[in-house]
């Protein structure tokens, strides 16, 4: 059996352009306690959040399982915006609001006011700093956040008012954008994987999605214990397959066709043919032996190198 190439063919240029990401929504948090409130609920530091950087952060259950993940940043007016999967926005907004209590913070769904664009390659603003999670406020009222590159292609999110002019860049397909996201190795939580992982199972601690020096938040003890006691038995891997692959699909190792060794966290068709996915799986299973998706006789999946280093277990 032949396996799909993990990279676009030499005759097919890497995807670039811009696409409206209708699958993403925006939560606005405002009020003098906005940053302090989020600091106590999410996996990253929001008290020290400045106007030049964004945060990758998650909202976890008391057991440390990720219920939602965000790209969060502060607007010039002081409000904090959280970009998250639209299929989890309403329930996440409700859960977060339950913890506001006496804090001077107001949470609302800003998706009807703001649209989220994904930009890739030459469509990324040239004056946006190159470091991942860099933030830039544009003159048209939009905000740019630098993401990790996908397959070597620069990527950024642009959150813009609905009234802002639409991009004049080449339109990218949502499928190509999702493929670039998969190839970046940095994926967020969607409904099919609600409470499926602790942050390290998606490598979020290695891409600045967890701050181990901040104060408590729901699930903090579990997340910290997983890191500092060296008990990380699952990691996220980029894989190639003849597919198709779907989010939430189980992955099996040849040594045990009955018990899954991993779960697909994100998947997209490759422009070169076949499929790519991010699979959270047992480290031991990724070290060797045949892997199949869906069942012991499903499509073969082949792990690929990660584009970023993993933090060593402490």
C-alpha positions in Angstrom: 0.0 0.0 0.0 1.3 3.5 -0.9 0.9 6.4 1.5 0.1 10.0 0.6 2.9 12.5 0.5 2.7 14.7 3.6 3.7 17.7 1.5 2.3 19.4 -1.6 3.8 18.2 -4.8 6.4 20.4 -6.4 4.0 21.4 -9.2 1.4 22.5 -6.7 2.1 25.7 -4.7 1.3 25.8 -1.0 -2.1 27.4 -0.3 -2.2 31.1 0.4 -4.9 33.8 0.6 -7.6 34.6 3.0 -10.9 32.9 4.1 -13.7 33.9 6.4 -13.7 31.3 9.3 -17.4 30.9 9.9 -16.6 28.0 12.2 -15.0 30.4 14.7 -16.8 32.8 17.0 -15.8 35.5 19.5 -16.5 36.0 23.2 -16.0 39.6 24.5 -15.0 40.0 28.1 -15.1 43.6 29.4 -15.0 45.4 32.8 -12.2 46.4 35.2 -11.9 42.8 36.4 -11.9 41.2 32.9 -8.2 40.1 32.9 -8.3 39.1 36.6 -11.4 37.0 36.0 -9.9 35.2 33.0 -6.6 34.7 34.8 -8.5 32.6 37.4 -10.4 30.5 34.8 -8.0 29.7 32.0 -4.6 27.9 31.6 -2.6 31.1 30.8 -1.7 34.4 32.4 -4.1 37.2 31.5 -3.2 39.6 34.3 0.1 40.4 32.5 -1.4 40.3 29.0 -0.2 43.3 27.1 -1.3 45.0 23.8 1.4 43.3 21.7 0.7 39.6 22.4 -2.2 37.2 22.3 -2.6 34.0 24.4 -3.4 30.4 23.5 -5.4 29.2 26.5 -8.0 26.6 27.6 -10.9 26.3 29.9 -10.8 23.0 31.7 -13.0 20.8 33.8 -12.0 20.2 37.5 -10.4 17.0 36.1 -8.2 19.0 33.8 -10.1 18.0 30.6 -10.3 20.8 28.0 -13.8 22.1 27.5 -12.8 24.9 25.2 -9.7 26.6 23.8 -9.1 30.2 22.8 -6.9 32.6 21.1 -7.3 35.6 23.4 -6.1 39.2 23.2 -6.7 42.6 24.5 -8.3 45.4 22.4 -7.2 49.0 22.6 -10.4 49.8 24.6 -9.4 47.2 27.3 -11.9 44.5 26.3 -10.5 41.0 25.9 -11.6 39.0 22.9 -11.6 35.1 23.0 -11.7 33.4 19.6 -13.1 29.9 19.9 -14.9 27.1 18.0 -18.4 28.3 17.3 -19.9 24.9 18.1 -18.8 25.4 21.7 -19.3 29.1 22.1 -22.8 29.2 23.7 -22.1 26.5 26.3 -18.7 27.9 27.0 -20.1 31.4 27.5 -22.7 30.0 29.9 -20.1 28.0 31.9 -17.7 30.9 32.2 -20.5 33.3 33.2 -21.4 31.1 36.1 -18.1 31.9 37.7 -18.3 35.7 37.4 -20.2 36.2 40.6 -19.0 39.5 42.2 -16.2 40.2 39.7 -16.6 43.3 37.6 -16.6 41.5 34.3 -19.2 41.1 31.6 -19.1 38.3 29.0 -21.1 38.4 25.7 -21.2 36.8 22.3 -19.6 39.2 19.9 -19.9 37.0 16.8 -22.6 39.1 15.3 -20.3 42.2 15.4 -17.0 40.6 14.5 -15.9 38.3 11.8 -12.8 36.0 11.9 -10.6 35.7 8.9 -7.7 33.2 8.3 -4.8 34.6 6.3 -2.0 32.5 4.8 1.3 33.1 3.0 1.5 36.5 1.3 -2.0 37.4 2.6 -0.5 37.9 6.1 0.1 41.5 7.0 3.8 42.2 6.3 4.2 44.4 9.5 2.8 41.7 11.8 5.7 40.5 14.0 7.0 37.1 13.1 6.8 35.4 16.6 3.7 33.2 17.2 1.0 34.9 19.2 2.2 38.4 18.3 -0.6 40.9 18.1 -1.1 44.0 15.9 -4.0 46.5 15.9 -4.6 47.7 12.3 -6.0 51.2 11.4 -9.2 49.7 10.0 -10.1 48.5 13.5 -9.1 44.9 12.9 -6.7 42.8 15.1 -4.1 40.5 13.7 -2.7 37.5 15.6 0.3 35.6 14.3 -0.2 31.8 14.4 2.2 29.0 14.1 3.0 28.3 10.4 1.5 25.3 8.7 3.7 23.3 6.3 6.1 26.3 6.4 3.4 28.7 5.3 2.9 31.9 7.4 -0.6 32.1 9.1 -2.6 34.7 11.0 -6.0 35.3 12.3 -7.7 38.7 11.6 -10.6 39.7 13.8 -12.4 42.5 12.1 -15.7 44.5 12.5 -18.4 43.4 10.2 -18.4 46.8 8.6 -14.7 46.6 7.8 -13.8 46.2 4.1 -13.5 42.6 3.0 -10.1 41.3 2.2 -8.8 41.9 -1.4 -6.5 38.9 -1.2 -7.0 35.7 -3.1 -9.8 33.7 -1.5 -8.5 30.6 0.3 -10.8 27.6 0.7 -11.8 26.6 4.2 -10.5 23.1 3.5 -7.0 24.5 2.7 -7.1 26.6 5.8 -8.0 23.7 8.0 -5.2 21.6 6.3 -2.7 24.3 7.2 -4.0 24.3 10.7 -3.5 20.5 10.9 0.0 20.9 9.5 0.9 23.5 12.1 0.3 20.9 14.8 -1.6 23.4 16.9 -5.3 22.6 17.1 -8.1 23.8 19.3 -11.1 22.1 21.0 -14.3 21.4 19.0 -17.5 19.7 20.1 -16.5 16.1 19.1 -13.4 16.3 21.4 -15.0 18.1 24.3 -13.4 16.9 27.5 -11.3 14.4 25.6 -7.8 15.7 26.5 -5.8 17.5 29.1 -3.7 20.3 27.4 -0.5 18.3 27.2 -2.3 15.6 25.1 -2.5 18.3 22.4 1.0 19.6 23.1 -0.4 22.9 24.3 2.3 23.3 26.9 4.9 23.2 24.1 3.3 26.0 22.1 2.8 28.4 25.0 -0.8 27.4 25.8 -0.1 26.7 29.5 1.5 28.9 32.2 2.7 26.7 35.0 3.7 29.7 37.2 0.3 31.4 37.4 -2.3 30.8 40.1 -5.1 28.3 40.3 -7.7 27.7 37.7 -10.2 24.8 37.2 -8.2 21.6 36.6 -4.8 23.2 37.5 -3.7 20.5 39.9 -4.3 17.8 37.3 -2.5 19.7 34.5 0.4 20.5 36.8 0.7 17.0 38.1 0.8 15.6 34.6 3.7 17.8 33.8 5.8 17.8 36.9 5.5 14.1 37.7 6.5 12.9 34.3 3.2 11.1 33.7 2.6 12.3 30.1 1.7 9.1 28.2 -0.1 10.8 25.3 1.0 13.4 22.9 -0.3 14.9 19.7 1.2 13.8 16.4 0.7 14.9 12.8 -0.2 12.0 10.6 -0.8 11.2 6.9 -3.3 8.8 5.6 -5.2 7.8 2.5 -8.2 8.6 4.7 -10.7 10.0 5.0 -10.3 10.9 8.7 -12.8 12.6 11.0 -12.5 14.5 14.3 -13.2 12.1 17.2 -12.3 9.0 15.2 -10.3 6.4 17.2 -6.9 5.1 16.1 -5.7 1.6 16.7 -2.3 0.0 16.9 -1.6 -3.3 15.2 -0.7 -4.9 18.6 -4.3 -4.4 19.9 -7.1 -4.0 17.4 -9.7 -3.9 20.2 -8.5 -1.0 22.3 -7.9 2.4 20.7 -4.5 4.0 21.3 -5.4 7.5 20.1 -8.1 10.0 18.9 -8.2 12.3 15.9 -8.3 15.9 17.2 -8.3 17.6 13.8 -8.3 16.4 10.2 -8.4 17.8 6.6 -7.8 16.6 3.1 -4.4 17.4 1.7 -4.0 19.5 -1.4 -1.7 16.8 -2.7 -4.2 14.0 -2.1 -5.0 11.9 0.9 -5.6 13.3 4.3 -3.6 14.7 7.2 -4.7 14.9 10.8 -3.5 15.6 14.3 -3.9 12.5 16.5 -3.5 12.5 20.2 -2.1 9.1 21.0 -0.1 7.0 23.4 3.6 7.8 23.0 4.4 4.1 22.9 2.0 3.5 20.0 3.7 6.3 18.0 7.1 4.8 18.4 6.5 2.0 15.9 4.1 -0.5 14.4 1.2 -0.1 12.1 -1.6 2.4 13.0 -5.1 2.4 11.6 -8.0 4.8 11.9 -11.6 3.8 12.8 -10.8 0.1 13.4 -8.1 -2.5 13.1 -8.8 -2.7 9.4 -9.3 1.0 8.7 -7.0 3.4 6.7 -3.3 3.2 7.6 -2.0 6.4 9.4 1.6 7.3 9.4 3.1 9.7 12.0 5.1 12.7 10.6 7.6 14.9 12.3 6.3 17.7 14.4 7.2 21.3 13.3 8.1 22.4 16.8 10.0 20.9 19.7 8.2 19.3 22.7 9.0 20.4 26.2 10.8 17.7 28.1 8.9 16.2 31.0 10.1 17.6 34.3 
